[in-house]
Amino acid sequence: MSVNKEVKRVTTNTLVKMKAAGEKISMLTAYDFSFARIMDQAGIDVILVGDSASNVMAGHETTLPITLDQMIYHAASVIRGIKRCLVVVDLPFGTYQSNSEIALASAIRIMKETGAHAIKMEGGAEVIESVKKIVSAGIPVMGHLGLTPQSIYKFGTYSVRAQEKAEADKLKADAKLLQEAGCFALVLEKIPALLAKEVAESLHIPVIGIGAGKYCDGQVLVMHDMLGINTEFKPKFLRQYLNLFELTTEAVKSYIHDVKSGDFPNEKEQY
């Protein structure tokens, strides 16, 4: 019996129950097999295969350049590393904005070719038809409001969103629309904490925050930021749990030194 308990999968339904029970949801990004396996075994609830792969894996300035094929590659790699957590995959820029037929085709490709459990898409009223179409095809959708990085050129800045009443009101209306359209959860990025609290309390679906304060039903961070691999990005909302950049640099320097000095490999490290 204990074996079954150990591999009990986290589902979209699990997250709704967690919210109802007041249990916070933990979510991190991952982009490959090895890190996904570590996170899954550590007990993470949700892995997001984020289009942030465009930044942290490929070195692009924004999330815009990453393609659907590249997202599928990352997502399939992550799925091979997990046994229990829920895996959500970002629909990348350009794969759902033009019309709902293209959006559904993109979502179907992700589900069929990766084995992932859900997709995430940015936007409210402007993408609602696509959300409805994808949900009606049986594919779970996670929404994303507030700072939506795929719209960075429209915003022109990564600063806090929805500080003005008009934008805050639109965000609240969009959140309700996404819930009504069938989204199973919602990410709120970089908005005032009290606005996020109001949204979280008004919805029955879980609200996961990134830079949206402590009142959300869960939190998400980018793995490379949280582990200190990416040292340039240090916003107020980020808690860095490790300085992997420094630790890795020291390890590589030690390896170089040992190779050049003839210390590696030693007698015990050869056949």
Secondary structure, DSSP 8 states (H G I E B T S, - for coil): -HHHHHT----HHHHHHHHHHT--EEEEE--SHHHHHHHHHHT-SEEEE-TTHHHHTT--SSSTT--HHHHHHHHHHHHTT-SSSEEEEE--TTSSSS-HHHHHHHHHHHHHHH--SEEE---SGGGHHHHHHHHHTT--EEEEEES-GGGHHHH-S-S----SHHHHHHHHHHHHHHHHTT-SEEEEES--HHHHHHHHHH-SS-EEEESS-TTSSEEEE-HHHHTTS--S---TT------HHHHHHHHHHHHHHHHHHT-SS-GGG--
